[in-house]
Amino acid sequence: MAERARRKVGVLISGRGSNMAALVEAARAADCPFEIAIVASDKPDAAGLAWASEQGIATFAQSPKGMPKAEYEARIDAALRSAGVELIALAGYMRLLSPAFVDRWGGRIVNIHPSLLPKYKGLDTHARAIAAGDAVAGCSVHLVTAELDAGTVLGQAEVTIEPGDTAEALAARVLVEEHRLYPRILAEFVRTMTDDPLARVRSLALGLPETSESNEDGQPSFTVADTPFARMTGDSALKVRSDDGWQTLSLAGDIDWTLVGDAIARGWELTAPPALLEAGGR
Ligand code: GRF
């Protein structure tokens, strides 16, 4: 089989980085479709940064203290881009990314969250699952949108809650599953994005706020507030709402994904209701 370039992933962490380490270990396998190009953090003393650096991986730290969020994110963005990053994996990154940042990386940011989403977004997931009397807990890998823990779920693993479980004991068992799930789903995601243009269009479109997929005459169509802004056409092409009506983009051969991503984002912008735009939807 012809060897394919591995997709460059940038990992953002805030702490110990055990999920990042699991991704680094997985990337050592010859058939892994991704490599970890850089590990970046908002915490210069994050334990995971020192570990990554010992492994010979490029690292970058930037505290957000004393600067506007936009400037902090611009520095993270610049570090990721100069490392050639194509996809971002959040792994215990404890900051909400701004809509502008998420938009710039449209559909190319994933996260791992320690609950079976859509249950228990945010913090203290295990304590909440135990308090609710749930029989199972688990973890989810999902696409990141500007809304906390709300993007499309790409994969999940379940863990049984035992009688008398504590949040700590449950967290430890879920973490073992996180380390298995994240590399597997990230590899799947990268492979689909590489081999299947529709999957990539889907992740770009569904990465935008309040979007959903429907079927129009047998073709996938992407809507915001029930109005289509992009749709596949039979002949490997994508129609996207544009300033002049609709434009058709070819999805055959070498695809300029930056152009496609920008066109999809513009189509969304032209279609989203004013309230969503004003709320800083993107
Ligand atoms: C994990 O539980 C992950 O699901 C959550 O934050 C924790 C990070 O742990 N997002 P680590 O830094 O990967 O060890």
py3Dmol code that shows the C-alpha trace and the ligand (Angstrom):
import py3Dmol

protein = """\
ATOM      1  CA  MET A   1       0.000   0.000   0.000  1.00  0.00           C
ATOM      2  CA  ALA A   2       1.309   3.456  -0.834  1.00  0.00           C
ATOM      3  CA  GLU A   3       2.418   5.252   2.250  1.00  0.00           C
ATOM      4  CA  ARG A   4       0.286   8.205   3.141  1.00  0.00           C
ATOM      5  CA  ALA A   5       1.422  11.321   4.944  1.00  0.00           C
ATOM      6  CA  ARG A   6       0.277  11.193   8.527  1.00  0.00           C
ATOM      7  CA  ARG A   7      -2.040  13.948   9.658  1.00  0.00           C
ATOM      8  CA  LYS A   8      -0.427  16.360  12.064  1.00  0.00           C
ATOM      9  CA  VAL A   9      -2.304  16.715  15.334  1.00  0.00           C
ATOM     10  CA  GLY A  10      -1.747  19.444  17.923  1.00  0.00           C
ATOM     11  CA  VAL A  11      -2.810  18.531  21.464  1.00  0.00           C
ATOM     12  CA  LEU A  12      -3.965  21.169  23.961  1.00  0.00           C
ATOM     13  CA  ILE A  13      -3.664  20.265  27.643  1.00  0.00           C
ATOM     14  CA  SER A  14      -3.934  22.015  31.006  1.00  0.00           C
ATOM     15  CA  GLY A  15      -2.722  19.334  33.401  1.00  0.00           C
ATOM     16  CA  ARG A  16      -1.206  15.890  33.721  1.00  0.00           C
ATOM     17  CA  GLY A  17      -1.949  15.002  30.091  1.00  0.00           C
ATOM     18  CA  SER A  18      -2.546  11.262  30.433  1.00  0.00           C
ATOM     19  CA  ASN A  19      -4.861  11.284  27.398  1.00  0.00           C
ATOM     20  CA  MET A  20      -2.247  13.220  25.430  1.00  0.00           C
ATOM     21  CA  ALA A  21       0.297  10.546  26.425  1.00  0.00           C
ATOM     22  CA  ALA A  22      -2.084   7.843  25.176  1.00  0.00           C
ATOM     23  CA  LEU A  23      -2.273   9.643  21.810  1.00  0.00           C
ATOM     24  CA  VAL A  24       1.523   9.952  21.684  1.00  0.00           C
ATOM     25  CA  GLU A  25       1.934   6.221  22.443  1.00  0.00           C
ATOM     26  CA  ALA A  26      -0.642   5.293  19.783  1.00  0.00           C
ATOM     27  CA  ALA A  27       1.104   7.461  17.208  1.00  0.00           C
ATOM     28  CA  ARG A  28       4.248   5.317  17.593  1.00  0.00           C
ATOM     29  CA  ALA A  29       2.507   2.496  15.699  1.00  0.00           C
ATOM     30  CA  ALA A  30       3.581   2.364  12.065  1.00  0.00           C
ATOM     31  CA  ASP A  31       0.012   2.222  10.796  1.00  0.00           C
ATOM     32  CA  CYS A  32      -1.299   5.106  12.907  1.00  0.00           C
ATOM     33  CA  PRO A  33      -2.739   7.763  10.560  1.00  0.00           C
ATOM     34  CA  PHE A  34      -1.747  10.688  12.812  1.00  0.00           C
ATOM     35  CA  GLU A  35       1.332  12.072  14.491  1.00  0.00           C
ATOM     36  CA  ILE A  36       1.526  14.476  17.405  1.00  0.00           C
ATOM     37  CA  ALA A  37       3.224  17.551  15.984  1.00  0.00           C
ATOM     38  CA  ILE A  38       3.035  19.731  19.105  1.00  0.00           C
ATOM     39  CA  VAL A  39       1.637  19.772  22.630  1.00  0.00           C
ATOM     40  CA  ALA A  40       0.513  23.213  23.810  1.00  0.00           C
ATOM     41  CA  SER A  41      -0.815  24.422  27.122  1.00  0.00           C
ATOM     42  CA  ASP A  42      -2.277  27.412  28.914  1.00  0.00           C
ATOM     43  CA  LYS A  43      -0.341  26.271  32.011  1.00  0.00           C
ATOM     44  CA  PRO A  44       3.428  26.610  31.613  1.00  0.00           C
ATOM     45  CA  ASP A  45       3.923  24.167  34.527  1.00  0.00           C
ATOM     46  CA  ALA A  46       1.513  21.486  33.225  1.00  0.00           C
ATOM     47  CA  ALA A  47       3.049  18.091  34.018  1.00  0.00           C
ATOM     48  CA  GLY A  48       2.119  16.822  30.560  1.00  0.00           C
ATOM     49  CA  LEU A  49       4.305  19.468  28.870  1.00  0.00           C
ATOM     50  CA  ALA A  50       7.454  18.238  30.583  1.00  0.00           C
ATOM     51  CA  TRP A  51       6.602  14.640  29.673  1.00  0.00           C
ATOM     52  CA  ALA A  52       5.979  15.517  26.012  1.00  0.00           C
ATOM     53  CA  SER A  53       9.226  17.429  25.830  1.00  0.00           C
ATOM     54  CA  GLU A  54      11.110  14.404  27.252  1.00  0.00           C
ATOM     55  CA  GLN A  55       9.589  12.370  24.414  1.00  0.00           C
ATOM     56  CA  GLY A  56      11.128  14.785  21.915  1.00  0.00           C
ATOM     57  CA  ILE A  57       7.813  16.385  20.984  1.00  0.00           C
ATOM     58  CA  ALA A  58       7.639  20.141  20.350  1.00  0.00           C
ATOM     59  CA  THR A  59       5.869  21.985  23.164  1.00  0.00           C
ATOM     60  CA  PHE A  60       4.460  25.460  23.590  1.00  0.00           C
ATOM     61  CA  ALA A  61       3.162  27.200  26.704  1.00  0.00           C
ATOM     62  CA  GLN A  62       1.276  30.447  26.931  1.00  0.00           C
ATOM     63  CA  SER A  63      -0.425  31.704  30.039  1.00  0.00           C
ATOM     64  CA  PRO A  64      -3.557  33.723  29.227  1.00  0.00           C
ATOM     65  CA  LYS A  65      -2.922  35.981  32.237  1.00  0.00           C
ATOM     66  CA  GLY A  66      -2.762  39.696  31.596  1.00  0.00           C
ATOM     67  CA  MET A  67      -3.841  39.644  27.962  1.00  0.00           C
ATOM     68  CA  PRO A  68      -7.137  39.675  26.051  1.00  0.00           C
ATOM     69  CA  LYS A  69      -8.479  36.229  25.193  1.00  0.00           C
ATOM     70  CA  ALA A  70      -8.149  36.995  21.482  1.00  0.00           C
ATOM     71  CA  GLU A  71      -4.433  37.643  21.849  1.00  0.00           C
ATOM     72  CA  TYR A  72      -3.889  34.528  23.939  1.00  0.00           C
ATOM     73  CA  GLU A  73      -5.705  32.396  21.370  1.00  0.00           C
ATOM     74  CA  ALA A  74      -3.844  34.063  18.476  1.00  0.00           C
ATOM     75  CA  ARG A  75      -0.573  32.920  20.076  1.00  0.00           C
ATOM     76  CA  ILE A  76      -1.809  29.357  20.522  1.00  0.00           C
ATOM     77  CA  ASP A  77      -3.123  29.416  16.947  1.00  0.00           C
ATOM     78  CA  ALA A  78       0.222  30.664  15.593  1.00  0.00           C
ATOM     79  CA  ALA A  79       2.149  27.942  17.457  1.00  0.00           C
ATOM     80  CA  LEU A  80      -0.161  25.235  16.106  1.00  0.00           C
ATOM     81  CA  ARG A  81       0.044  26.537  12.559  1.00  0.00           C
ATOM     82  CA  SER A  82       3.811  26.872  12.583  1.00  0.00           C
ATOM     83  CA  ALA A  83       3.981  23.208  13.653  1.00  0.00           C
ATOM     84  CA  GLY A  84       1.883  22.347  10.581  1.00  0.00           C
ATOM     85  CA  VAL A  85      -1.093  21.192  12.655  1.00  0.00           C
ATOM     86  CA  GLU A  86      -4.158  20.094  10.659  1.00  0.00           C
ATOM     87  CA  LEU A  87      -6.306  18.900  13.534  1.00  0.00           C
ATOM     88  CA  ILE A  88      -6.548  19.813  17.230  1.00  0.00           C
ATOM     89  CA  ALA A  89      -7.160  17.285  20.002  1.00  0.00           C
ATOM     90  CA  LEU A  90      -8.190  18.740  23.353  1.00  0.00           C
ATOM     91  CA  ALA A  91      -7.104  16.543  26.245  1.00  0.00           C
ATOM     92  CA  GLY A  92      -7.985  17.973  29.631  1.00  0.00           C
ATOM     93  CA  TYR A  93      -7.776  21.526  28.242  1.00  0.00           C
ATOM     94  CA  MET A  94      -9.708  23.520  30.809  1.00  0.00           C
ATOM     95  CA  ARG A  95     -10.660  26.617  28.800  1.00  0.00           C
ATOM     96  CA  LEU A  96     -13.633  27.287  26.602  1.00  0.00           C
ATOM     97  CA  LEU A  97     -12.388  28.167  23.114  1.00  0.00           C
ATOM     98  CA  SER A  98     -13.873  31.327  21.614  1.00  0.00           C
ATOM     99  CA  PRO A  99     -16.337  31.004  18.714  1.00  0.00           C
ATOM    100  CA  ALA A 100     -13.779  32.748  16.475  1.00  0.00           C
ATOM    101  CA  PHE A 101     -11.105  30.141  17.270  1.00  0.00           C
ATOM    102  CA  VAL A 102     -13.505  27.223  16.812  1.00  0.00           C
ATOM    103  CA  ASP A 103     -14.651  28.730  13.535  1.00  0.00           C
ATOM    104  CA  ARG A 104     -11.102  29.093  12.229  1.00  0.00           C
ATOM    105  CA  TRP A 105     -10.508  25.378  12.838  1.00  0.00           C
ATOM    106  CA  GLY A 106     -14.022  24.453  11.657  1.00  0.00           C
ATOM    107  CA  GLY A 107     -14.779  20.765  12.220  1.00  0.00           C
ATOM    108  CA  ARG A 108     -11.153  19.969  13.004  1.00  0.00           C
ATOM    109  CA  ILE A 109     -11.179  20.101  16.817  1.00  0.00           C
ATOM    110  CA  VAL A 110     -12.014  17.041  18.909  1.00  0.00           C
ATOM    111  CA  ASN A 111     -12.253  16.574  22.667  1.00  0.00           C
ATOM    112  CA  ILE A 112     -12.564  13.780  25.184  1.00  0.00           C
ATOM    113  CA  HIS A 113     -15.132  14.225  27.929  1.00  0.00           C
ATOM    114  CA  PRO A 114     -15.631  11.932  30.940  1.00  0.00           C
ATOM    115  CA  SER A 115     -19.355  11.244  30.580  1.00  0.00           C
ATOM    116  CA  LEU A 116     -21.758   9.636  28.155  1.00  0.00           C
ATOM    117  CA  LEU A 117     -22.733  12.854  26.367  1.00  0.00           C
ATOM    118  CA  PRO A 118     -25.229  14.464  26.115  1.00  0.00           C
ATOM    119  CA  LYS A 119     -25.383  13.574  29.816  1.00  0.00           C
ATOM    120  CA  TYR A 120     -23.276  15.586  32.274  1.00  0.00           C
ATOM    121  CA  LYS A 121     -21.626  18.329  30.278  1.00  0.00           C
ATOM    122  CA  GLY A 122     -19.119  20.385  32.266  1.00  0.00           C
ATOM    123  CA  LEU A 123     -17.451  19.375  35.533  1.00  0.00           C
ATOM    124  CA  ASP A 124     -17.968  16.725  38.272  1.00  0.00           C
ATOM    125  CA  THR A 125     -19.395  14.256  35.787  1.00  0.00           C
ATOM    126  CA  HIS A 126     -18.747  11.121  37.849  1.00  0.00           C
ATOM    127  CA  ALA A 127     -20.206  12.490  41.090  1.00  0.00           C
ATOM    128  CA  ARG A 128     -23.287  13.579  39.137  1.00  0.00           C
ATOM    129  CA  ALA A 129     -23.701  10.170  37.498  1.00  0.00           C
ATOM    130  CA  ILE A 130     -23.441   8.421  40.890  1.00  0.00           C
ATOM    131  CA  ALA A 131     -25.826  10.903  42.559  1.00  0.00           C
ATOM    132  CA  ALA A 132     -28.365  10.323  39.778  1.00  0.00           C
ATOM    133  CA  GLY A 133     -28.281   6.575  40.446  1.00  0.00           C
ATOM    134  CA  ASP A 134     -27.056   5.775  36.909  1.00  0.00           C
ATOM    135  CA  ALA A 135     -26.056   2.180  36.179  1.00  0.00           C
ATOM    136  CA  VAL A 136     -23.388   3.175  33.664  1.00  0.00           C
ATOM    137  CA  ALA A 137     -20.945   6.019  33.228  1.00  0.00           C
ATOM    138  CA  GLY A 138     -18.310   6.434  30.546  1.00  0.00           C
ATOM    139  CA  CYS A 139     -16.543   8.800  28.228  1.00  0.00           C
ATOM    140  CA  SER A 140     -17.160  10.428  24.849  1.00  0.00           C
ATOM    141  CA  VAL A 141     -15.001  11.758  22.053  1.00  0.00           C
ATOM    142  CA  HIS A 142     -16.802  14.566  20.286  1.00  0.00           C
ATOM    143  CA  LEU A 143     -16.368  17.383  17.801  1.00  0.00           C
ATOM    144  CA  VAL A 144     -15.861  20.747  19.447  1.00  0.00           C
ATOM    145  CA  THR A 145     -18.242  23.611  18.787  1.00  0.00           C
ATOM    146  CA  ALA A 146     -18.363  26.963  20.553  1.00  0.00           C
ATOM    147  CA  GLU A 147     -20.894  25.520  22.998  1.00  0.00           C
ATOM    148  CA  LEU A 148     -19.458  23.499  25.904  1.00  0.00           C
ATOM    149  CA  ASP A 149     -19.365  19.717  25.277  1.00  0.00           C
ATOM    150  CA  ALA A 150     -22.137  20.001  22.676  1.00  0.00           C
ATOM    151  CA  GLY A 151     -20.650  18.899  19.312  1.00  0.00           C
ATOM    152  CA  THR A 152     -21.380  15.649  17.448  1.00  0.00           C
ATOM    153  CA  VAL A 153     -20.315  12.558  19.395  1.00  0.00           C
ATOM    154  CA  LEU A 154     -17.789  10.470  17.419  1.00  0.00           C
ATOM    155  CA  GLY A 155     -17.499   7.548  19.838  1.00  0.00           C
ATOM    156  CA  GLN A 156     -18.189   6.451  23.417  1.00  0.00           C
ATOM    157  CA  ALA A 157     -17.111   3.789  25.912  1.00  0.00           C
ATOM    158  CA  GLU A 158     -19.283   2.656  28.827  1.00  0.00           C
ATOM    159  CA  VAL A 159     -18.144   1.763  32.348  1.00  0.00           C
ATOM    160  CA  THR A 160     -20.424   0.077  34.876  1.00  0.00           C
ATOM    161  CA  ILE A 161     -21.062   1.982  38.089  1.00  0.00           C
ATOM    162  CA  GLU A 162     -20.531  -0.434  41.002  1.00  0.00           C
ATOM    163  CA  PRO A 163     -22.539  -0.299  44.239  1.00  0.00           C
ATOM    164  CA  GLY A 164     -20.755   2.021  46.683  1.00  0.00           C
ATOM    165  CA  ASP A 165     -18.612   3.553  43.922  1.00  0.00           C
ATOM    166  CA  THR A 166     -16.917   6.853  44.703  1.00  0.00           C
ATOM    167  CA  ALA A 167     -16.342   9.538  42.110  1.00  0.00           C
ATOM    168  CA  GLU A 168     -12.572   8.934  42.407  1.00  0.00           C
ATOM    169  CA  ALA A 169     -12.799   5.172  41.913  1.00  0.00           C
ATOM    170  CA  LEU A 170     -15.152   5.587  38.973  1.00  0.00           C
ATOM    171  CA  ALA A 171     -12.948   8.312  37.434  1.00  0.00           C
ATOM    172  CA  ALA A 172      -9.946   5.976  37.554  1.00  0.00           C
ATOM    173  CA  ARG A 173     -11.831   3.200  35.736  1.00  0.00           C
ATOM    174  CA  VAL A 174     -13.248   5.616  33.158  1.00  0.00           C
ATOM    175  CA  LEU A 175      -9.765   7.045  32.564  1.00  0.00           C
ATOM    176  CA  VAL A 176      -8.508   3.597  31.522  1.00  0.00           C
ATOM    177  CA  GLU A 177     -11.276   3.535  28.901  1.00  0.00           C
ATOM    178  CA  GLU A 178     -10.481   7.104  27.827  1.00  0.00           C
ATOM    179  CA  HIS A 179      -6.937   6.038  26.986  1.00  0.00           C
ATOM    180  CA  ARG A 180      -8.291   3.266  24.749  1.00  0.00           C
ATOM    181  CA  LEU A 181     -11.123   5.252  23.197  1.00  0.00           C
ATOM    182  CA  TYR A 182      -9.348   8.479  22.284  1.00  0.00           C
ATOM    183  CA  PRO A 183      -6.572   7.070  20.051  1.00  0.00           C
ATOM    184  CA  ARG A 184      -9.038   4.701  18.357  1.00  0.00           C
ATOM    185  CA  ILE A 185     -11.642   7.351  17.567  1.00  0.00           C
ATOM    186  CA  LEU A 186      -9.060   9.940  16.565  1.00  0.00           C
ATOM    187  CA  ALA A 187      -7.514   7.439  14.132  1.00  0.00           C
ATOM    188  CA  GLU A 188     -10.955   6.622  12.724  1.00  0.00           C
ATOM    189  CA  PHE A 189     -11.774  10.301  12.386  1.00  0.00           C
ATOM    190  CA  VAL A 190      -8.508  11.053  10.606  1.00  0.00           C
ATOM    191  CA  ARG A 191      -8.974   8.101   8.226  1.00  0.00           C
ATOM    192  CA  THR A 192     -12.518   9.104   7.329  1.00  0.00           C
ATOM    193  CA  MET A 193     -11.512  12.705   6.814  1.00  0.00           C
ATOM    194  CA  THR A 194      -8.731  11.595   4.509  1.00  0.00           C
ATOM    195  CA  ASP A 195     -10.614   8.981   2.487  1.00  0.00           C
ATOM    196  CA  ASP A 196     -14.123  10.299   2.440  1.00  0.00           C
ATOM    197  CA  PRO A 197     -14.785  13.902   1.343  1.00  0.00           C
ATOM    198  CA  LEU A 198     -18.417  13.696   2.514  1.00  0.00           C
ATOM    199  CA  ALA A 199     -17.231  12.841   6.048  1.00  0.00           C
ATOM    200  CA  ARG A 200     -15.026  15.886   5.997  1.00  0.00           C
ATOM    201  CA  VAL A 201     -17.801  18.130   4.669  1.00  0.00           C
ATOM    202  CA  ARG A 202     -20.035  16.699   7.378  1.00  0.00           C
ATOM    203  CA  SER A 203     -17.580  17.515  10.129  1.00  0.00           C
ATOM    204  CA  LEU A 204     -17.064  21.039   8.752  1.00  0.00           C
ATOM    205  CA  ALA A 205     -20.811  21.713   8.467  1.00  0.00           C
ATOM    206  CA  LEU A 206     -21.850  20.067  11.729  1.00  0.00           C
ATOM    207  CA  GLY A 207     -19.006  21.827  13.530  1.00  0.00           C
ATOM    208  CA  LEU A 208     -20.914  25.099  13.066  1.00  0.00           C
ATOM    209  CA  PRO A 209     -23.488  26.126  15.683  1.00  0.00           C
ATOM    210  CA  GLU A 210     -27.046  24.761  15.628  1.00  0.00           C
ATOM    211  CA  THR A 211     -26.633  22.809  12.422  1.00  0.00           C
ATOM    212  CA  SER A 212     -28.149  19.496  11.504  1.00  0.00           C
ATOM    213  CA  GLU A 213     -28.118  17.053   8.632  1.00  0.00           C
ATOM    214  CA  SER A 214     -31.142  16.057   6.630  1.00  0.00           C
ATOM    215  CA  ASN A 215     -31.804  14.283   3.403  1.00  0.00           C
ATOM    216  CA  GLU A 216     -32.934  16.099   0.289  1.00  0.00           C
ATOM    217  CA  ASP A 217     -33.730  13.895  -2.720  1.00  0.00           C
ATOM    218  CA  GLY A 218     -31.398  11.213  -1.399  1.00  0.00           C
ATOM    219  CA  GLN A 219     -28.506  13.639  -0.863  1.00  0.00           C
ATOM    220  CA  PRO A 220     -27.140  14.852   2.473  1.00  0.00           C
ATOM    221  CA  SER A 221     -28.094  18.431   3.127  1.00  0.00           C
ATOM    222  CA  PHE A 222     -26.935  20.668   5.997  1.00  0.00           C
ATOM    223  CA  THR A 223     -29.303  23.098   7.626  1.00  0.00           C
ATOM    224  CA  VAL A 224     -29.324  25.814  10.248  1.00  0.00           C
ATOM    225  CA  ALA A 225     -32.734  26.755  11.677  1.00  0.00           C
ATOM    226  CA  ASP A 226     -34.255  24.284   9.188  1.00  0.00           C
ATOM    227  CA  THR A 227     -32.850  26.166   6.188  1.00  0.00           C
ATOM    228  CA  PRO A 228     -30.240  24.477   3.976  1.00  0.00           C
ATOM    229  CA  PHE A 229     -26.868  26.185   3.586  1.00  0.00           C
ATOM    230  CA  ALA A 230     -24.940  23.339   1.929  1.00  0.00           C
ATOM    231  CA  ARG A 231     -25.893  20.168   0.098  1.00  0.00           C
ATOM    232  CA  MET A 232     -24.145  17.365  -1.710  1.00  0.00           C
ATOM    233  CA  THR A 233     -25.013  16.805  -5.346  1.00  0.00           C
ATOM    234  CA  GLY A 234     -24.789  13.438  -7.080  1.00  0.00           C
ATOM    235  CA  ASP A 235     -21.563  14.092  -8.956  1.00  0.00           C
ATOM    236  CA  SER A 236     -19.021  14.512  -6.100  1.00  0.00           C
ATOM    237  CA  ALA A 237     -19.821  18.135  -5.731  1.00  0.00           C
ATOM    238  CA  LEU A 238     -21.048  20.362  -2.978  1.00  0.00           C
ATOM    239  CA  LYS A 239     -23.467  23.232  -3.427  1.00  0.00           C
ATOM    240  CA  VAL A 240     -23.047  26.005  -0.890  1.00  0.00           C
ATOM    241  CA  ARG A 241     -25.096  29.100  -0.363  1.00  0.00           C
ATOM    242  CA  SER A 242     -22.990  32.113  -1.403  1.00  0.00           C
ATOM    243  CA  ASP A 243     -23.214  35.860  -1.795  1.00  0.00           C
ATOM    244  CA  ASP A 244     -24.417  35.346  -5.387  1.00  0.00           C
ATOM    245  CA  GLY A 245     -26.934  32.588  -4.705  1.00  0.00           C
ATOM    246  CA  TRP A 246     -25.367  29.119  -4.681  1.00  0.00           C
ATOM    247  CA  GLN A 247     -21.896  28.044  -5.716  1.00  0.00           C
ATOM    248  CA  THR A 248     -20.775  24.559  -6.688  1.00  0.00           C
ATOM    249  CA  LEU A 249     -17.480  23.185  -5.387  1.00  0.00           C
ATOM    250  CA  SER A 250     -15.904  20.050  -6.804  1.00  0.00           C
ATOM    251  CA  LEU A 251     -15.050  17.302  -4.341  1.00  0.00           C
ATOM    252  CA  ALA A 252     -13.028  15.270  -6.831  1.00  0.00           C
ATOM    253  CA  GLY A 253      -9.245  15.086  -7.097  1.00  0.00           C
ATOM    254  CA  ASP A 254      -7.138  17.472  -5.034  1.00  0.00           C
ATOM    255  CA  ILE A 255      -9.481  19.385  -2.796  1.00  0.00           C
ATOM    256  CA  ASP A 256      -8.628  22.771  -1.322  1.00  0.00           C
ATOM    257  CA  TRP A 257     -10.145  22.182   2.110  1.00  0.00           C
ATOM    258  CA  THR A 258      -9.457  25.690   3.346  1.00  0.00           C
ATOM    259  CA  LEU A 259     -11.554  27.048   0.496  1.00  0.00           C
ATOM    260  CA  VAL A 260     -14.315  24.483   1.111  1.00  0.00           C
ATOM    261  CA  GLY A 261     -14.301  25.232   4.853  1.00  0.00           C
ATOM    262  CA  ASP A 262     -14.507  28.988   4.245  1.00  0.00           C
ATOM    263  CA  ALA A 263     -17.349  28.521   1.734  1.00  0.00           C
ATOM    264  CA  ILE A 264     -19.324  26.348   4.164  1.00  0.00           C
ATOM    265  CA  ALA A 265     -18.818  28.880   6.961  1.00  0.00           C
ATOM    266  CA  ARG A 266     -19.957  31.712   4.670  1.00  0.00           C
ATOM    267  CA  GLY A 267     -23.016  29.696   3.607  1.00  0.00           C
ATOM    268  CA  TRP A 268     -23.889  29.191   7.274  1.00  0.00           C
ATOM    269  CA  GLU A 269     -23.433  32.903   7.971  1.00  0.00           C
ATOM    270  CA  LEU A 270     -25.739  33.869   5.111  1.00  0.00           C
ATOM    271  CA  THR A 271     -28.393  31.443   6.344  1.00  0.00           C
ATOM    272  CA  ALA A 272     -28.303  31.587  10.155  1.00  0.00           C
ATOM    273  CA  PRO A 273     -31.054  33.708  11.739  1.00  0.00           C
ATOM    274  CA  PRO A 274     -29.917  37.131  12.994  1.00  0.00           C
ATOM    275  CA  ALA A 275     -30.466  36.111  16.630  1.00  0.00           C
ATOM    276  CA  LEU A 276     -27.903  33.317  16.243  1.00  0.00           C
ATOM    277  CA  LEU A 277     -25.392  35.633  14.562  1.00  0.00           C
ATOM    278  CA  GLU A 278     -25.888  38.306  17.188  1.00  0.00           C
ATOM    279  CA  ALA A 279     -25.477  35.815  20.004  1.00  0.00           C
ATOM    280  CA  GLY A 280     -21.957  35.388  18.636  1.00  0.00           C
ATOM    281  CA  GLY A 281     -22.874  32.021  17.187  1.00  0.00           C
ATOM    282  CA  ARG A 282     -19.572  31.959  15.365  1.00  0.00           C
TER     283      ARG A 282
END
"""
ligand_1 = """\
14
GRF
C -9.950 13.525 31.507
O -10.831 12.928 32.408
C -10.698 14.015 30.306
O -11.819 13.235 29.981
C -11.162 15.377 30.735
O -10.110 15.881 31.537
C -9.350 14.814 32.063
C -7.957 15.030 31.604
O -7.056 14.087 32.114
N -11.469 16.185 29.600
P -5.609 13.995 31.485
O -4.965 15.385 31.609
O -5.736 13.560 30.066
O -4.888 13.000 32.340
"""
view = py3Dmol.view(width=600, height=400)
view.addModel(protein, "pdb")
view.setStyle({"model": 0}, {"cartoon": {"style": "trace"}})
view.addModel(ligand_1, "xyz")
view.setStyle({"model": 1}, {"stick": {}})
view.zoomTo()
view.show()
